[in-house]
């Protein structure tokens, strides 16, 4: 049976208005509204046209309702700059990630969440240090944030290319934390985004992470988590030049701007010194291109999962067929997080068979 909520979901996933979708299939916007409101179910031939226009399998439109994240529970950083279509597309990506994650967890044992609980109003700097101590990181630089997050039970996905205007976002789903990253940005900025969203998961778990105050707190958390106070004070100089900052930033794997800002907040740079460095960074074009950039972080979990599935001759085509979605949705979720040749797997076209308990693998 046709599920009208899935038509609305597919339309928003593609970032289309009712008018735009109607134009693609030769209908009126009123017809699309009636389909989505279940006032007049579309004929089978019309459903086929809708499926083709939206790049979803025909079978997708007869499934159960999809659990889409609520806007109020998601940490969008720049709501005022984001169009409704971009927001809806990003939220829809989260819904597909939930379905995909459930499919994976039926076949693999992934790390369980291991985060701390902090009281409402906890200082971001203190929360960052508590988490570092809980994870046994101490004052050491975090070489790969994505690996660390995955090891601690956080599901990390990438955002689809049609939501590149969204920096990143995070949320809790059934006591499982999720982070979605824009991997188009520089490696340093993507790393900071991951730590920023970790801050939201820790600081705003029990309250809606909305507004500039919440974003500022998440930034403070990320800065303290990536560049611990004691470590920076011990390594950085009050007489820093742009050249020394470029060398120093490699220690923590952060952007030049993030390090300068952290040093300023810690009192290592005066207001005048900080402004001078910022002007020089802009003059050198470092606000657009990161000098001596670090290697981009990749997912260890998804690399292991797809390699294991490939060994069982299960490809992304099989997963997409099981979930009634297009192959591109699987690739969009891990785009930039794993090597694409690992995702593509073999050319075997046999149907997917459920794993019994003997085939379960533990991903550590």
Secondary structure as UniProt FT lines:
FT   HELIX           4..13
FT   TURN            14..15
FT   HELIX           18..25
FT   HELIX           29..36
FT   TURN            37..38
FT   HELIX           44..54
FT   HELIX           58..62
FT   HELIX           71..73
FT   HELIX           79..81
FT   HELIX           84..105
FT   TURN            106..107
FT   STRAND          108..109
FT   TURN            120..121
FT   HELIX           124..134
FT   TURN            135..136
FT   TURN            138..139
FT   HELIX           145..151
FT   TURN            152..153
FT   STRAND          155..158
FT   HELIX           161..163
FT   TURN            164..165
FT   STRAND          168..173
FT   TURN            174..175
FT   STRAND          176..181
FT   TURN            183..184
FT   HELIX           187..203
FT   TURN            205..206
FT   HELIX           212..226
FT   HELIX           229..235
FT   TURN            238..239
FT   HELIX           242..252
FT   HELIX           256..265
FT   TURN            266..267
FT   HELIX           271..283
FT   TURN            284..288
FT   TURN            291..292
FT   HELIX           301..311
FT   TURN            312..313
FT   HELIX           316..323
FT   HELIX           327..334
FT   TURN            335..337
FT   HELIX           340..344
FT   HELIX           357..359
FT   STRAND          361..362
//
